[in-house]
Amino acid sequence: MSAAEFQKLAALFPDEVITHSYVQDIQLPGSAGTFALITLDNGLDHSKPTTLGPNTLVELGGVLENLKERASRGEIVGVGVTGKPYFLVAGADLSAVKTLKEREHGLWMAQLGHAVYSTLADLGVPSFSFINGLALGGGLEIALQSTYRTVSTGAGALALPEAFIGLVPGWGGVYILPRLIGPENAVKVMIENPLSNNRTLTGPQAFELGVADAMFEPADFVEQSLAWAARVISGEVTPERKNAVDAGDEEVAGRWAAAVSAGRAFVESKTSNASPAPGKVLDVMEANRTMTQQESAELECQTLAGLMQTDEFRSTVYAFLDLVQKRSKRPAGAPDRKLARPVTKIGVVGAGLMASQLALLFARQLKVPVVMTDIDQARVDKGVGYVHAEVDKMLAKKRIKPDAANRTKALVTGSVSKEAFSDADFVIEAVFEELHIKKQVFAEVEAIVSPECILATNTSSLSVTAMAEDLKHPERLVGFHFFNPVAVMPLLEIVRAPKTDDAVLATAFELAKGLKKTAVLVKDAAAFVVNRILLRLMGEVIAAFDEGTPAEVADSALRPMGLPMSPFTLSAMVGLPVAQHVQESLHAAFGDRFPVSQNLQKLIDNGVKSLWAPGPDGTPVIPAETLALMSFGNTPSTGEEVLRRTQDALAEEIGLMLEEGVVAGPEDIDLCVIMGAGWPMFLGGITPYLDRVGASERVNGKRFLAPGVASAPA
């Protein structure tokens, strides 16, 4: 089918932002002939990526069909595809794809991509893709369908992230990539990277794998690529593909099967097979080893059409597009940014691990002086030393240049006196999680700083309102809750107490933006959002364990949700004393919805740090000496009962949080658990999942989200 035959699909999207295909004839050096260069450009500024919607693909298909005719007449010797600055193409237009309600429409979209790309692959002359910047999904598949590829050393974010967003690389990538770079590397790119926080490749990494045949510097990338293309066309250069394989080879067949098997084990470990897409990627890859490319294309189209109708895909698009890409950029309830005050120096009270992480983040991202204080010089020196050591690690890994490393180190200093904060614009405390200690710290700091200096607390569960009670200027205090590890976790819960003023809040949001964090405005309520949800979840599982449910049943009961770690593993990572302390705070605030486990207290009293320990075969077990410290009830539950109990508890707690106005809406709850707890995109956060399994209606009598937002319309 030609691209023009898909006009009925394109007509469904009259408002699509079209990425146009601009063609320029270029005379190649060395008298190699006339070369047609297509530049993909949507006419928007360089912060807006190019995407592939139906109208875009129809236009590109028409351009390629015209170039194929020109090639047949001998008018051109080659065709190249590149993009506007910083982008080749960011992939399919998810805002368009998510509106495809009918399976048939999804099938048309898949078939349209193949119709266009097959023309690119069969022009009658060599085709080239010059990967000048970001190339994701269908954008990278354009390059894979070309005969040859170059990549810029400055190109970032090359990936096939479909397993992450609930699809398969369905425009030929799943067929071409394992043949081009080997099955093991293909599984890394299509499975391991997407399921590891959507990791991407740099230009040099893509070149090393063999995704690209040549690599050039950004300054004259297109010119160098054209010169290289001329040498290829004239026969002077024949690219070597060291990782390419013949799928029909017997030895490769064994490697292929092993790579698929390893991929399945990785998927199970990361998602508990709770999302269908990663398994489908491996199914198609496994099947297509013995297929023709056309046979694989048919399988890809059918698989894509099916996945587009799943709730997991709709939830992923909701989470990725509506929340992470859109809502996070415009935080609900944030004051006018024009009210924000300049911050030219930052103080950090404390020099422990959390405080040191904060100091490093502030200095590296905001590039302003940061001073840490603590009760003695040894602690201060240790904190500053931590920052310097972390900078040295980044330098050794070439993640930072020497000049930047020196500047960052110079910005971070320490003092045993809070007088060092006298000219600070923003002071944050990161001391022990006890209210009276934090109040004492703020009283001491307020006596030193200017009236305009903003005070912030990194508390994870204590009342910001209570901390502000004795301040002369309670309006200057704001909650600024980071998640550990600070450098990695994107979420920042910004807590507004009743007297926090708009200028303080606006400054907090601007700082969050400068720190490259996702900020969500939350009301001052015990444990705010993420910890309240996590502790309710952990509390239900631990309660079931205390009642007599076997440990392995209780801890694995939530596997169908595909969470990043089990409840017992999470409690060990947080630390049993810390988890218990927060649970006690929540119990004091909310009563029996947050029971305090006496068994955990016994473990803490005896210095036990984790329920689990490695057994003789390496699998986790609870040691006999740990079990001997505890006592259990005689009302065990099945895994299914624990799962349903936890679902209903979460639905209840989130319903109450929304009634209390802790956040502006369920979307902020979802954004918080995704960015602050690493919950998978395919859940859509948490509220779409609770809607999907019926817990929202069982407990609250209504769904959190309207049908069709992150699941199939009712």
MIKOLPA-262869 format. One record per residue: residue in three letters; z, y, x of N, C-alpha, C in turn. Coordinates in steps of 0.05 Angstrom, whole numbers, plus 5000, padded with zeros to 4 digits. Layout:
// MIKOLPA-262869
ALAZYXZYXZYX
...
// end
This chain:
// MIKOLPA-262869
MET500049765017500050005000500050255018
SER498550465009498650715024500950885014
ALA501751075031503951255024503451394997
ALA500951464992500351614968501051464942
GLU501051204944501651034920504651054913
PHE506251184929509051214922509751484911
GLN507751624901508251894889510151874866
LYS510151654851511951624828514851634837
LEU515451524861518151544872518651824882
ALA516851944896517252214907517752414884
ALA516352364861516652554838519452554827
LEU521052354833523852344824525652544839
PHE524552664861526252834878524853104882
PRO524653264861523353524863524853724881
ASP527453674886529053864901529453774930
GLU528153564939528453464966527853674987
VAL529553695007528853865030526953705048
ILE524453785048522453625061522353675091
THR522353455106521853475135518753455138
HIS517553675146514653675147513653555174
SER511153455173509853335196507753535206
TYR508353685227506453875238504853745261
VAL502253765259500553635279499253835298
GLN499353785324498153955344496453785362
ASP493953855367492253715386492753825414
ILE493253645433493853725460491953575479
GLN490953725498489253595519491053485541
LEU491153225544492953095563492053165591
PRO493953175610493153235638491553005649
GLY490153065671488452855684486052775667
SER485252945649482952885632483252625617
ALA485752565608486252315594485252325565
GLY484752565555483652585528485352745509
THR484552755484485952905464488152745451
PHE490552865450492952725440494052885416
ALA494652755394495752885370498752855371
LEU500153085372503053085373504153175346
ILE505753005333507053065307509853165313
THR510553395303513253495305514553495277
LEU516753355275518153335249520153565247
ASP519953735227521553975225521954045195
ASN524454095188525054165160525254465156
GLY524754615177524854905174527555035173
LEU529654875174532354975173533355035201
ASP535755165204536655225231537554965245
HIS538154995271538554755287541154605282
SER542754715264545154565256544654375233
LYS542254395220541554235197539654015206
PRO540453765206538753545215536353495197
THR534253385209531953295193532553025182
THR531652975157532152715144529552615131
LEU529652365122527252235111527652175081
GLY526752345064526752295036524052195027
PRO523652125002521052024992518752214997
ASN519052474991516952664995516252695024
THR518252695041517852705070516152475079
LEU516852235070515451985079512651985069
VAL512152075044509452085033507752275050
GLU508852505057507352695074506752575101
LEU508852455114508352335140506352115139
GLY506451955117504551745114501751845112
GLY501352055097498652175095497652285121
VAL499452415137498652515163497852285182
LEU499352065181498751835199496051705190
GLU495651685164493051565155490651735164
ASN491051995164488852175173488452135203
LEU490652115218490352075247489151795254
LYS489751605237488451335241485451365238
GLU484551515219481651555215480451705239
ARG481851905249480952055272480751865297
ALA482751695299482751505322480351325320
SER479651235295477351055292474751195299
ARG474651455297472351605304472251685334
GLY474351605348474451675376475351955382
GLU476452095363477152375368479852415383
ILE481552215381484152225395484651965410
VAL486251985432486751755448489651655445
GLY491251815430494051735426495351925407
VAL497651835396499251985377502151985386
GLY503352215385506252235392507852345369
VAL510452275368512252385347514652495362
THR515452735356517952855366519153015344
GLY521353155350522753305330523353585338
LYS524453735319525354005325527653995345
PRO528454215358530554195378533054045369
TYR533953865386536453705382536153475363
PHE533953435350533653215330530953085333
LEU530852815333528452685325528452665295
VAL530152495284530752485255533452355251
ALA534952465232537652355227537652115208
GLY535252015201535151775184534451845155
ALA534751645138534151685110535951895097
ASP534952035078536452245064538352105045
LEU540952085053542851945037543352085010
SER543052345009543452484984541352404964
ALA538952324974536852214956537351924949
VAL537951774970538351484967540551414947
LYS542751574948545051514931544451554901
THR542251704895541551744867539751534856
LEU538951344872537151134862538650934845
LYS538650964820540350804802539050534796
GLU536450514797535050264790534350104816
ARG534749844814534049674837531149714845
GLU529449744825526549774831526050024847
HIS527550244842527150494857528050454886
GLY530250304890531050244917528950074932
LEU527749894918525649724930523249904937
TRP522550094920520350274927520950434952
MET523450524954524150684978523950515003
ALA524850265002524550085025521650035032
GLN520049985011517249925015515750165026
LEU516450405016515150645026515550685056
GLY518050645065518550665094516850475110
HIS516650225101514950035115512050105114
ALA511050215092508250285090507650505110
VAL509450705113508950925132509150825160
TYR511250665166511750585194509650385203
SER508650215185506550025194504050175201
THR503550405189501250565196501650675225
LEU504050765230504650865257504250645278
ALA504950405271504750175289501950075293
ASP500150155275497350045275495350275273
LEU495450465291493650695289490950645302
GLY490850435318488350385333488350515361
VAL490350685366490850805392493850775397
PRO494750795422497650785428499151005414
SER501550935404503351135392505751165410
PHE506851405411509151465428511251615411
SER513751565416515851725405517351855428
PHE517652115427519052275447521752345435
ILE523852185442526452215429527952445443
ASN527652685431528752925443531652985435
GLY532652835416535452885407536352665388
LEU538052735370539352535352537252375338
ALA537652105338535751925324537451695312
LEU537851705286539551515272537951365251
GLY538651105248537550945227534450955227
GLY533351045204530451075201529251255222
GLY530851445233529851615254529351455279
LEU531151285287530751115310528650905305
GLU528450815280526350615273523550735276
ILE523150995272520551115278519851065307
ALA521851105325521351065353520750765359
LEU522350585346521950305351519150205342
GLN518150325321515550245311513250355328
SER513850545345511750655363511250455386
THR508850485398508150305420509950355444
TYR510550615450512150685473514150905465
ARG516250925482518351125476519351255501
THR519851515500521251655521523751775508
VAL525751835525528251945515529252165534
SER530452365523531652575539534452505549
THR535052585574537752525584539852675568
GLY538952885554540853035537541052935509
ALA539552735502539652635474542252495469
GLY543552555447545952415439545552295412
ALA547352105405547451985379544851845372
LEU544251635387542051445380543451195369
ALA542651115346544050885333542550775310
LEU543250525303542550405278545150355263
PRO546150555248548850535237548950415209
GLU546850275201546650185173548950005165
ALA549949825183552149655176554649825168
PHE554850055180557050235175556850365147
ILE554350435139553950575114553250385091
GLY553250125095552949935073550049835069
LEU548349865090545549775088544849605111
VAL542249545114541249405138539049595150
PRO538549565176536249725188533649615176
GLY532949725153530949595137528049695140
TRP527549865160524849955165523849845192
GLY524549595197523449455220525349435244
GLY527549585244529349575267530649315272
VAL531349175250532748915253530848695264
TYR528248745261526248555273525548635301
ILE525048885306524048975332526148975354
LEU528549075347530649125368531448875383
PRO532048645370532748405386530548315404
ARG528048355397525848275414525448465437
LEU526148715433525848925453528048925474
ILE530548895465532748925484534448665486
GLY533648455473535148205473537048185450
PRO537547945440539247915416542148005420
GLU543247965444546048045449546348345447
ASN544448485460544548775459544048885431
ALA542248745416541648835389544148805371
VAL545648595374548048565358550048785366
LYS550148855391551949075399551149335385
VAL548549395384547549645372547849645342
MET547149415329547049405300549649325287
ILE551449195302553949095290556449215304
GLU556649165330559149245343559549555344
ASN557449695350557649995351558250115324
PRO556750035303557350155276560150095267
LEU561149855272563749775263566049865282
SER565350005303567350115322567250415319
ASN568150515297568150805291565350935293
ASN563350775286560550875285559750985312
ARG560250825333559550905360556450935363
THR555551115379552751155383552051135413
LEU549451145419548551125447547651405456
THR548051465481546851695494544051625502
GLY542551835510539851785520539851595544
PRO541451645565541551455587542351175580
GLN544251145561545050875552542750735538
ALA541250885522538950765508536850675528
PHE536350845548534450775569535250525584
GLU537850505591538850285606538450025590
LEU538950035564538549795547535649715544
GLY533849905548531049855544529949955517
VAL531550105502530650225477528350415483
ALA528550565506526450745514525150645540
ASP522650715544521150625568521350815591
ALA521951075586522151275607524151485598
MET525251635617527351835611526752085628
PHE527052315615526552565628528752765621
GLU528852985637530853195633530153365609
PRO532053495596531553645572529753885576
ALA529954025599528654275603525654265597
ASP524254055607521354035602520753755592
PHE522453665573522253385564519553325551
VAL518653485533516153425519513853435539
GLU513753625557511653645577511553395595
GLN513953315604514053075621513252825605
SER514052815580513352585563510352565559
LEU509052795555506152805552504752715577
ALA505752805600504552725626504852425630
TRP507152315622507652035625505751875606
ALA505551975581503751855562500851845572
ALA500052065586497352065597496951845618
ARG499051805634498851595655498851315642
VAL500251285620500251025606497450975594
ILE496451175581493851145568491651095588
SER491851215611489751185632490150925648
GLY492350785643492850535657494250555683
GLU495150795690496550835715499450725714
VAL500550715690503350635686503450415665
THR504850195672505349985652508449955650
PRO509750035628512650015627513649725630
GLU515849705645517149445648519449435629
ARG519549215614521749185594523448945602
LYS525448995619527048785631528648625611
ASN529348745588531048605569529548485546
ALA526848525545525248425523525148115524
VAL524947995501524847705499522647605480
ASP521947355483520047225465521747065446
ALA521747145420523447015400522846715397
GLY520346635404519646355401520446185424
ASP521446295445522346145468524845985462
GLU525045735471527245555464529845665475
GLU529845765500532345875511533246125496
VAL531346285487531946525472533046455445
ALA532046235433533046135407536046085409
GLY536945965431539745905434541446165437
ARG540346355453541646605456541846755430
TRP539746735414539546875388541746775370
ALA541946505368543946385351546846455360
ALA547246455386549846525397550546815391
ALA548646995394549047275389549747325359
VAL548347185341548947215313551747105307
SER552446885319555046765314557246955324
ALA556847075348558847255359559047505340
GLY556747585330556747815311558347755286
ARG558047515276559547435251562647435257
ALA563347345280566247345287567247625290
PHE565647805301566448085304566748215276
VAL564848155258564948275231567448175217
GLU568047925219570447815206572947945217
SER573147985243575448105255575748405247
LYS573548535243573648825237573948875207
THR572648715190572548785161573548555143
SER574248325154575048095138572848025118
ASN570348095126567948045108568248175081
ALA569748405080570148535054567848705046
SER566048765065563648915059561248745064
PRO559248735046557048545049555048625070
ALA554848885076552548975093552548855121
PRO554748855137554448735164553548445164
GLY554548295145553548015143550647995137
LYS549648175120546848175112545048255136
VAL546048435153544548505177544148255194
LEU546248095197546147855214544447645200
ASP544647625173542947435158539947485164
VAL539147745162536347815165535547765194
MET537247835213536547795241536347495247
GLU538147335236538047045241535446925229
ALA534747015205532346905192529746995205
ASN529647245215527047345224526247255251
ARG527947095265527046995292524446835289
THR524246695267521846515263519846635244
MET520146895237518447015217516347195231
THR514247255217512447475225513747735218
GLN512847955229514048215223513648285193
GLN511348205182510948255153512848095136
GLU513347845143515247685128518047805130
SER518747905154521348025157521548285140
ALA519348435140519348685124519848625095
GLU518748415084519248345056522148275051
LEU523348125071526148055068527848305071
GLU527148485089528648735092528648895067
CYS526348925054526049075030527848965007
GLN527748705003529348584983532348614988
THR533048585014535848615021536848895017
LEU535249095026535949375022536249444992
ALA534349354976534449414947537049304935
GLY537849064943540248954933542749104942
LEU542849174967545249314978545549594966
MET543249724960543449994948544849994921
GLN545049764908546249744882549249654884
THR550249614908553049524911554949754909
ASP557349694899559449894899560349974927
GLU560149784946560949844973559050064985
PHE556450044979554550244989555150514976
ARG555550514950556150764936558750894946
SER560750724951563250824962562950934990
THR561250805006560850905033559351175033
VAL557351205016555951455014557851675004
TYR559451614985561551804975563351884998
ALA564351685013566251745035564851905057
PHE562551815065561151925088559852195082
LEU558452205060556852445053558552655039
ASP559852565017561252755000563952845012
LEU565252665027567852735038567652835067
VAL566852645085566852705114564852925121
GLN562452915109560353105116560653375101
LYS561753365077561753605060564553715055
ARG566253555042568853665034570553745058
SER570353595080571853655104571153925116
LYS568654005111567654265121568654495104
ARG569454445079570354655061573054555049
PRO575154565064577754465054578654595028
ALA579354425008580254524983582854684986
GLY582954924976585355084976585755255001
ALA584055235020584355395045583855695038
PRO585555875049585156165044582656265058
ASP581856505052579656635065580056645096
ARG578156545111578456525140578756795153
LYS577857015139578157285150581057365153
LEU582857225140585757295142586957185168
ALA585557005181586656865205587157065227
ARG589357015241590157185264589157055290
PRO588657215310587857105336590156955349
VAL589556745363591656585377590756575407
THR592256715423591556735452593556595470
LYS595756495459597656335475599156165456
ILE599655915464601055715447603455605461
GLY605655575446608055445456608455175444
VAL609454985459610054715449612954655456
VAL614554615435617354545440617554245443
GLY618354165467618453875474616353815495
ALA616953615511615053535532614753225533
GLY615353095510615052815508612152745504
LEU611552495496608852395494607252555473
MET608352585449606852725428606453015437
ALA608553145447608253425455606253455477
SER606153275496604253285518601353245508
GLN601053065489598353035477597453285463
LEU599353425449598653675436597853885456
ALA599453905477598854105498596054065510
LEU595353815515592753755527590553825507
LEU590953755482588853815461588454115458
PHE590654265457590454555454588954685477
ALA589754605501588554725525585654655528
ARG584954405522582254315526580354425505
GLN581254435480579454515458579454825454
LEU581854945455582055225449581855405474
LYS582355275497582055425523583855665524
VAL586355635515588355845517590755745532
PRO592355915543594755825557596655675538
VAL597855465548599755295533602155255550
VAL604555315539606955275555608755075539
MET609754875554611654675542614454735552
THR616354685534619154715542620654455536
ASP622754405551624554185545627254245557
ILE629154055553631954125560632554105589
ASP630853985605631253985634628553975649
GLN628654045675626254065690624853795693
ALA626353575694625053315698623253255674
ARG624253315650622553265626620153445626
VAL620553695633618253885634616153785654
ASP617053715677615253615698613653375689
LYS615053195675613752955666611653015645
GLY612153205628610253285608607753415620
VAL608153605638605953735652604353525668
GLY605853345681604653135697602852955680
TYR603752895656602152735637599452865632
VAL599553125626597053275621595153265644
HIS596253315668594553305692593353035697
ALA594952825692594052555696591752485677
GLU592052575652589952515632587352665639
VAL587652905649585253055657583952915680
ASP585552815699584352675722582852415713
LYS583952285692582552045682579852125670
MET579852345655577252435643575252515665
LEU576352635686574552715709573452465722
ALA575152265726574152015739572051875722
LYS572251895696570351775678567951955672
LYS567852185685565752385683565452495654
ARG567752495640567752605613568252905614
ILE568953005637569553295641568653365669
LYS567653615673566753705699569053805715
PRO568853805742571053895759572054175752
ASP570354365747571254635740572854635715
ALA571854485695573354475669576054335673
ALA576054135690578653995695580654185708
ASN579754335727581654525740582554735721
ARG580754835704581555045685583654935665
THR583154685655584954565636587754535648
LYS587854425672590454395685591954655688
ALA590454865696591655125701592755245675
LEU591655175652592455295627595155185618
VAL595954945627598354815617600654845637
THR602754975629605155015646607654925631
GLY609854925645612354845632614655025640
SER616755015623619155175628621555045615
VAL623955095626626355005613627455215594
SER626155445594627155665577625155735555
LYS626155765531624355845509623456135511
GLU624556285530623656555535620656555542
ALA619656325551616756305557615056345533
PHE616256325509614756355484614656655475
SER615756835490616057115480613457245473
ASP611257165487608657285480606757085467
ALA607856865456606156665443605356755415
ASP603056675406602156735378602656495360
PHE603156265371603456015355605255825371
VAL607355745358609255555371609655315353
ILE609155075364609454825348611654655361
GLU613354545343615454365354614454075351
ALA615253915371614653625371617153485382
VAL619453535369621953415378622753185359
PHE625153075363625952845347626052905317
GLU625352705302625052735273627752735258
GLU629252945264631752995250631753285241
LEU632453335215632153595204633953805219
HIS636453735225638153935237637254005265
ILE635953815279634953885306632654075304
LYS630854025285628454195281629354475272
LYS631354495255632254755246633554915269
GLN634954775286636154905309634055005328
VAL631954845332629654925349628355185339
PHE627855185313626555425301628255675302
ALA630855635299632755865301632555985329
GLU632555815349632455905377629756045383
VAL627555925372624956035378624556305363
GLU625556325338625156565323626556805336
ALA628756745350630156965363628657085387
ILE626556945395625057025419622357135413
VAL620857005394618057075390617857335373
SER615357435372614857675356614857605327
PRO615157805309615157745280612557625270
GLU610357675285607757565276607257285286
CYS608857195304608356925315608656705294
ILE606756525292606856315273608456075284
LEU610155965267611655725275610555485260
ALA610255255274609155015262610854775268
THR610954595250612354345254610454105252
ASN610853915271609153675271610553445256
THR612453515239613953305224612053125209
SER612852865207611252675192612352625164
SER614852715160616052645133618152845123
LEU619153015141621353185133620353425117
SER622253555104621553785086621154035103
VAL618654145101618054405114619654625101
THR619954605075621554805060624354825070
ALA625654595075628354585085628554705113
MET626454655129626454765156626355075156
ALA625055185135624655465134626955615122
GLU628855475110630955595094632555815109
ASP633155765134634855945149633356145166
LEU630656135165629056315181629156605170
LYS628956805187628857075179626057125165
HIS624056975175621357005164620356725156
PRO621256625134620456355126617456335120
GLU616156565115613356565108611656495133
ARG612856495157611356445181611156145188
LEU612655965173612755685180610655525164
VAL609255345179607255175167607454895178
GLY606854695162606754415172604054375186
PHE604054245209601654195224601853915235
HIS601353725217601953445223599553295235
PHE599753225260597653075274598252775272
PHE596252615278596552325277596052215305
ASN597451995311597451885338595351655340
PRO593751655362593651845384592252105377
VAL593452315386592552585378589652635385
ALA588752545408585952595417583952445400
VAL584752235387582852055374582852095344
MET585152115331585252125302584452405292
PRO582452415274581352675266582952835246
LEU584852705232586152845210588353035219
LEU588653265205590853445209591753525181
GLU594153435173595353515148596653785151
ILE595553985137596754255138598454295114
VAL601054335119603054335097603854615090
ARG603454685065604254945055606954925042
ALA608955065052611555085039611355315018
PRO613355335000613155534979612755814989
LYS613955885012613756165022611656205044
THR610255995052608156025073606056225063
ASP605456425079603556625070600656555077
ASP598856695064595956625067594956665095
ALA595856875109594956925136595756705155
VAL598156605151599156375168597456125162
LEU596956085136595355845129592555865139
ALA591356105136588556145146588456095176
THR590456195191590456145219590655855226
ALA592255705211592555425215589855275212
PHE588455355191585855225186583755295208
GLU583855545218582055625239582755475265
LEU585355435270586055285294585154995291
ALA585454885267584454605263581454585268
LYS579954785259577154785264576554795294
GLY577954965308577654985337578354735352
LEU580254585340581054335352579254105345
LYS577254155328575353955318576753745302
LYS578653835286580153655268579253695239
THR579653485223579153505194581853585181
ALA581953825170584353925158584353895128
VAL586653805118587053775089589553915081
LEU589454095061591754235052593454055035
VAL596054035042597853865026600354025019
LYS601453954996603954084987606353965002
ASP608454115005610854015019612253815002
ALA611653555007612953334993613353115013
ALA615452965010616252765030613952595039
ALA613552585066611452425079608652515073
PHE608352735057605652845052603752645040
VAL601552575053599652395041599452125055
VAL598552115079597951865093600351685096
ASN602551795106604951635110606151535084
ARG605951705063606951625037605451375027
ILE602751385030601151155021601650915038
LEU601650945064602050715082604750595078
LEU606850755075609550645071609850515044
ARG608550615024608650474998607250195001
LEU605050195015603649935019605349745035
MET606349845058608049665075610549575060
GLY611649765045614149695030613749465011
GLU611449454997610949244978610648974992
VAL609148975015608748725029611348625041
ILE612848805053615448725065617348625044
ALA617348755021619048674999618348384990
ALA615748324988614848054981615847855002
PHE615647935027616647765049619647715047
ASP621147925042624047895039624747725015
GLU623047714994623547554970623047254975
GLY621847194998621346915004618446835008
THR616647035006613746975012613446915041
PRO612146695048611746635077610346865091
ALA611146905116610147145131607147145133
GLU605846915138602946915141601546975115
VAL602846905092601646965066601947265060
ALA604347375065604847655059603047835077
ASP602947765102601447935121598447925118
SER597447705108594547675104593547735076
ALA595447795058594747835030592748055025
LEU592748265042591048495038588348475053
ARG587748245064585248205079582748265062
PRO582748205036580448275020579748575019
MET581748745027581149035028579749115054
GLY579848935074578449005099579749225115
LEU582349255113583749475127583649425158
PRO584049645173583749615203585849435215
MET588149415203590249235213592049145191
SER593448915196595248805175597848965174
PRO599348945152601849105150603849055172
PHE604148795180606148735201605148845228
THR602548835233601448945257601849245258
LEU601349375235601749665233604649745238
SER606449595226609349665230610149635259
ALA608949435273609549405302608349635318
MET605949725310604649935325606250205321
VAL607050255296608650495291611350475304
GLY612450235305615150185315616950145292
LEU618449925292620149865269622150085263
PRO623450195284625450415278624150655265
VAL621750735275620450965263619650915234
ALA618450675229617650605202620050595183
GLN622250485193624650465176625750745171
HIS625650925191626651195187625151345166
VAL622451315167620751455147621251325119
GLN621551055119622050925093624651015081
GLU626651065098629251165088628951445076
SER627251615089626751885079625451865051
LEU623551685049622051655024623851535002
HIS625651355010627551234991629351454980
ALA630251634998631951844990630552034971
ALA627952074975626352264959625452134932
PHE624751874933623351764910624751514899
GLY626851424911628351204900627150934905
ASP627450754886626850464891623950404894
ARG622150594889619350544895618950494925
PHE620850584941620750554970623350404979
PRO623450144975625849994982626249985012
VAL628749995021629349975050630049685056
SER628549555073628949275079631349225097
GLN633249075087635549005104634848815126
ASN632748655121631848475143630748635167
LEU629148845161628149005183630349145197
GLN632349235182634649365195636149185214
LYS636348925206637648735224636048695250
LEU633348695247631648665271632048915289
ILE632049155277632349395292635049395307
ASP637149315292639849315304639949115328
ASN638248915328638248725349636048765370
GLY634749005368632849075389630148935386
VAL629548815363626948685359624848895352
LYS622648895366620649105363618349025344
SER617948755340615748665324616448405311
LEU615548355286615948105273614447885288
TRP612047945296610247745308610747715338
ALA610247475348610047415377607947205380
PRO606547195403604446995407605646715407
GLY604446535391605246255390604146095413
PRO604645835415603645665437600645675439
ASP599145695417596245705418595145985417
GLY596846185419595946455420596046595393
THR596246435371596346565345599146675340
PRO599346895325601947025321603746855303
VAL606246845311608346705295610846875296
ILE612646825278615346955279617146765294
PRO618246845317619946665333622346575317
ALA623346345324625646235309628046415311
GLU628446535335630746715338630546965321
THR628147045316627747275298628347195269
LEU627346965261627846865234630746825229
ALA632246745250635146695247636746945240
LEU635547175247636947425241636747505212
MET634847385198634147485171635047285149
SER635147395125635647225101633647285080
PHE632847085064630647115046631347025017
GLY629947134998630347054970628746804964
ASN628846724939627546474931625346524910
THR624046754911621946814892619346884907
PRO618146684921615746744936613346814918
SER611446954929609047034915606646904930
THR604446874915601946794927600647044940
GLY598646994956597147214968595847394947
GLU594747264926593547414905595547594890
GLU597947484886600047644873600947884890
VAL601147844916601848064934599648274934
LEU597148194934594948384934594948544909
ARG595248414886595248564860597648744858
ARG599948654867602348814867602049064884
THR600749034907600249264925598249454913
GLN596149344901594149514888595449684867
ASP597049564850598349714828600349914839
ALA601749854860603650044872602150284883
LEU599950234896598350464907597250634884
ALA596250504863595250654841597450834828
GLU599850714826602050874815602651104833
GLU602951054859603751264878601751494879
ILE599151424880597151624881597051784855
GLY597351644833597451784807599751994807
LEU602051914818604352104818603752334838
MET602552274860601852484880600052694867
LEU598152604852596252784839597752954817
GLU599552814802601052964782602753174795
GLU603853114819605653304833604053524847
GLY601453494848599753704861600053694892
VAL600553454903600753434932598153514945
VAL595853444932593253534942591653624918
ALA589253744923587653854902586453644884
GLY585853404895584553204879584452934893
PRO583552724880583352464892581552454917
GLU579652634918577852644941579452704967
ASP581452874965583152934988584852694997
ILE585752534977587152294984585352105000
ASP582952074991580951905004580352005032
LEU579852265034579252385061581652335080
CYS584052365070586352325087586652045098
VAL586251845081586651565091584351485109
ILE581951595104579651535122580051655149
MET580751915150580952055175583652025189
GLY585751965174588451945185589451665189
ALA588251465175589151195177586950995185
GLY584551105187582250935195581350735174
TRP581950805149581050615127578050615125
PRO576850385119573950355121572450525100
MET570150615109568350765091567550605066
PHE567250345070566250185047568250165024
LEU570750235030572750255008572350514993
GLY571150715007570950984996573551134999
GLY575251045018577951145021579750955007
ILE580951034984582650854969582250874939
THR581751114929581551134899579150984888
PRO576750984901574550834889575250534888
TYR576650444909577350154910579250094887
LEU581250264883583150204861581850224834
ASP579850404831578250404806576650144803
ARG575450054825573749824824575249564817
VAL577749534827579249294822580849314796
GLY580749544783582049564757584949664758
ALA586049714782588849794785589350064773
SER587450254776587750524765588250514735
GLU586550354721586850344692589250174683
ARG589849964699592149794693594749964693
VAL594950144713597450284717597450554704
ASN595250704706595150984697593551024671
GLY592150804663590550824639587950974642
LYS587251044667584751194672583951154701
ARG581351204706580351194733580951454748
PHE581051434774581351674791578751834792
LEU576451694794573951834797572151764774
ALA570251944768568451894746566551664753
PRO565851504734563951284739561351394751
GLY560351254771557951334784558351504809
VAL560851604813561351764837561451584862
ALA562951374860563151194883562950904875
SER561950854851561550584841559450594819
ALA558650364810556450354790557350494764
PRO555650634751556350764726557350554706
ALA559250634690560450454670558350374649
// end
